[in-house]
């Protein structure tokens, strides 16, 4: 026989507060002290209280969209000034996806910058609390690090990407390990064999070193003759790139648009002499690469926060959920199908050791 569960009325009687106070405490609503909120939640857990899902669903349908219509969810940025992140196409697409999903669900998304002049994470948190804002989407940070002083206990939150080191919020991100796998599979299908990864240490660290780890894992499964040692470096200069390129003679480079420019300046014809693909596909460029589908990730982040609000989940999670989205490959003119894949010896023979090394 199932053990009877406690009711709101019983919780209220034991604590000596009103049913409304108990209900508001469980929902994380305003107007209840932190002490009362903690006592109510502790007692509810101890007595096995849980809302009836059938009643909750019926009430939700009765309230409908009006329950949260025009409720604001905060977009928490750290780029020094509101909108400064718009120069980054990936963050812009995350925001666009979140804003569009907010509109579809009856919310609105509003930016708050924790480090603009005169602001701090603590002050922004107090502003959100006093305005009745309960949900937070943390944008990718300008620099990998922590957010200190923000009163997370009042909010349902999720962060985007790997740049937030602390606190350990729920996270939505592209599958960065899969980024390399998707690139390798598609480039090999095109006939490329000597695939060279060239990335900065800062960018690789920003994705939790998953690019390098995935690359080494792939190479471990393939013949040594085709392996091009990946270059992950702090020396992000044309000279360092050309030194690596001439030494190892990849037949396709996987990197960033900046490197594409270095190759063209050095007289390397793309894709005739060497193919080129980007780790982060940008729809505004004609370069092949891996599309992280960040707009969809922004929508997923907004939906996640809305779900946490509906479930009355506030504060830092005991078990962090990390949700990753699949990436896809985008073909562009910077790679082409090779009729006869290069053998290791042919790759070395067709390289151009006389290519000039441009000055940094």
N, C-alpha and C positions, 0 to 999 in steps of 0.2 A: 504494500500500500504506500502511495506517495505521501511524504510528510507535508502537512499543510504549510504554505508559505505565509510569511508575515504580510500584513496589509499596511497601507499608508497610515490608516487610523491607529493601528497598533504601534507603529514606529513613533507617531506623534505623541501618543499617550505615555510611552516609556520615557521619551525625552522631555516631555512637558512643553512641547511647542505645537503650533498649529499644523494641520495637514498641508496647508499651502506652503508653509516654511519647509516642510519635508520635501514636498514636490519640487520646489524651487532649488533646494540644495542638491537634489539628485540630478536635476537638469543643468546645474551649473549657472542658474540664472542670477541676476543681480539682486541686491537687497537682503542677502544672507551673509552673516559674518563667516570668516574663514574657520573659526572654532566650531560653529554650528554645522557648517558644511562638512567638516571632517568627522564630527560626531555622528551625523546622519549617515554618511557613507559607510563608516565603520560598523554601525549597528545594522544597516541594511545588509551588508556582507555577512555579518555574523548570523543574522536571522534568516538568511536565504531569500531576502526580498527580491522580486523581479517583476516588472510590469507585465501584464497580460498582453501577449503580442497581438491577439485578435482585437482587443479593445484599443490598443495603441494604433493599429492599422486603421480601424474604423474612425477614430478621432482624427487621425492624420488626413483621411479622405474628407472628413467634414470640414476641417480647417482649410484643406487644399493648399493651393499656392499662396494664399493670403498669409499663411503662417510665417513665411520668411520673405515675402515680397519686399524688394528694396532693402533687405538686410545686407549690410556691408561685410565683405570679407577683405581683410587687409593683405596687400601685396607688400611684403617687407623687403626693402632693398638696402644696399650698403655701398652705393656708388658715389657718395659724396653730395649729390644733389638729385632731386626728383627728376626722373627721365634720363639721367646720364647714361644709364645702361642701354638706351635705345641704339647706340652705335654698335652694339654687339648683336648680330643678327639672330644668334641662337636664343639669347635671353629675350629679345623682342618677340620671337615666335612663341616662346613659352608663355609670355604675358598675354599675347593675342589669343592663344588657345584657352588660357584660364579665363580671360575676360569674356570670350564667346560662350564658354560653358556656363559661366556665372549668369549671363543673360538668359540662356536656355532654361536654367534652373530657378530663375526668379531672384537671384542675388545680384549684387553689383560689386565690382572689384575696385578698390581704391589704394593708391600707392602711399606708403609712409617710409621715409628714409631715415634710418637710425643714426646716420653720421653726418647729416647735413649741418650746417652752421647753427649752433645753439641747441642741437638735439643730442640725445643719447638713447640707447636701447631702453633704459629704464623709463625715461620721460615719454618715449613713444608708447611704451606699454601702458602707462597710466592714462595717456590720451585715449588709446583704444578702449581701455576698461571703462572710462568715464563716458565714452560715446556709446557704450553698449555693444561694441564689436567683439564677437566671440571667436571668429575663425581667422587663421593666419596662414598664408602661403609664403614661405621664405624663398625669395629669388636666389639664384646662384650668387655667392658672394664675390665681390670684386677681388678679394684675396682670400686664399684658403685660411680658415681660422675659426674663432669662436665668437658667439654673441653673448656678452656678459651683462647681467643686470635686468634682463627682460623678464617680467613676471609671467612665465609660461603656465603657471598653475591655473590661470584664468581662461586659457585659450585651447581650442582644438587646432593643432598645427601640423604642418608637413613642410619639409624642405625639398628643394629641387637640386638634384645632382650631389656630388661628393664634396663640395667646397666647405660645407659647414661641419667642423670637427666636433663641436660641442655647443649646446647639449645634443644628446642623441635623439633627435626627432624622427618620426616616421619619414621615409624618404621615397621620392619618385625619381627615377633616372632612366636614361637609356642603358641598355646592357653593354657596358663598355668592353667587356671581355669579348662579346659577340662582334663588336665593331671590326676587330682584326680578322676574326673567322669569316665574316661576310666578305671582307675585302679579298682575303686570300682565295676563297672558293671561287669568286667571280673572276679574279685575275688569272688563276690557273685555268679556268674554263675558257678564257680568251687565248690561252696559249703561252702565257708568261710563266716563267719558272724562277728566275732570280729576282725575287721581290725584296726590295730594300725599304725598311722602315726608318725614317729620319724624323725625330721629334725632339722637342725641348724637354729638359728635365722638369721644368715647371708645369708644362702641360700634361706630361705623363703622371706626375704626382697629383695633379688636380683630379685625375680619374682613378686615384688610388692605385697607381702603377699597373692597372689592368691591361693596358696596351702592350707593355713590354712582356708581361707574364703570358699573355695570349700568344704573342709572336713566338716566344721561346717554346711554348707548348706545341705550336704548329710545326716549327722547324725540327723539334725532337722526333716527329713522326715521319720525316722525309729525308731523302738521301743527302749526305753531307755536301756533295758536289754542287747542289743547288742552293745551299744556304748562304745568304748574305747577312753578315753580322749586323744586327740592328744598331742604330746609333741614337742613343738618348743622351743629350748633352746640354751643359750649361753654356757652351761656346756656340751660340746661335748666330753664326756668321757665314757669309758665302764661302770664305776660305776654308772653314772647317767642313762645310758640306762638300766642296769640290775635292778636298783631300780624301774624304770617305768614298765619294762617288768614283773617283779614278782608281782607288785601291781595289774596290770590290766589284765594279762594273755591273750594277744591277740592270736588268732589262726593263724594270718599271720601278718607280719611286712612289712610296705612300707617305704623304707628309701634309704640308699646309700650302696655301696659295703663294705665300712669300717665297717658298723654295721653287715653285714653278717659275717665278720671275727670275730667280738666280740662274736657273738652268737655261732659260732663253737668252739671258745676258751673256752666258758663257758659250753661246752658239750651239747648244744642244737642241736638235729638232725634236719636237714632241708632236705626235708619237713615233715619227720615223726612226729616230735614233734610240729613244727611250720613252716608254709610257709614263704617265703620271696620274695619280689619283689622290684625293684628299681624304683625310680622316673624318672631317666634318663637312658634309655636302652643303653647299650654298646654292640655292635656286637662282641666284643672280649671276652665277658664273658658269662657264661652259667647261667645267672640269668634272671628270668622273669621280665618284666617291661614295662614302657611306652616309646615308640619310638617317639621322638619329630620330626623326619624326618628333621633333621637340614641341611642335604645336599640339599634337595629340597628348604629349606628356603634360603640358600645361593644363589641358582639359581634364586629364586624369587626376592631377593634383587638386584642382578645384572640387571635383566630384568626391575625392577622398575626404577633404575637409568637411564638405556638406554631410557626408555619411557619419563622420565623427560627431558633428553637431547633433544629428538626429539621434545618435546613440548616447548622447550626453557624456562623451569621452573628452575630458579636459586634463590639461597638465602633461607632464613628461611621462611617456609610456614605460611600463616595466619591461615590456617586450617590444622592441622597435620592429616595425614592419618595413621591409625594404622591397619596393615594387619596381621591377624593371620592364621596359618596353623593348620589343624587338626592333632591330634596325633593318633597313633594306638598301639594296645597291641601286645606284643611278648611273646609267651609261651616258657618256658624253664623248666628244671627239678627242679627248686627251689620251684615250686608250683605243686600241684597235685589235681585231683578231689576228693573231700571227698564223700564217699558213703553215710554217714549219717552226715549232717551238725551238728556241735556242738550246743547244747542249752547253754544258759548262765551258768546253773548249771554244765553241763558236762565240759564246758571249764575250770571252776574253779577247778573241781575235777581232771581233767587230767593234770593240771599244775604241775610244779615241783618246789615247794617253797624252796627246798634244793639246787637249783642250786647255784654254787659258784659265788660270785661277784668278777670279775677280778679286779686287781689293774689298775689304769689309766696308 
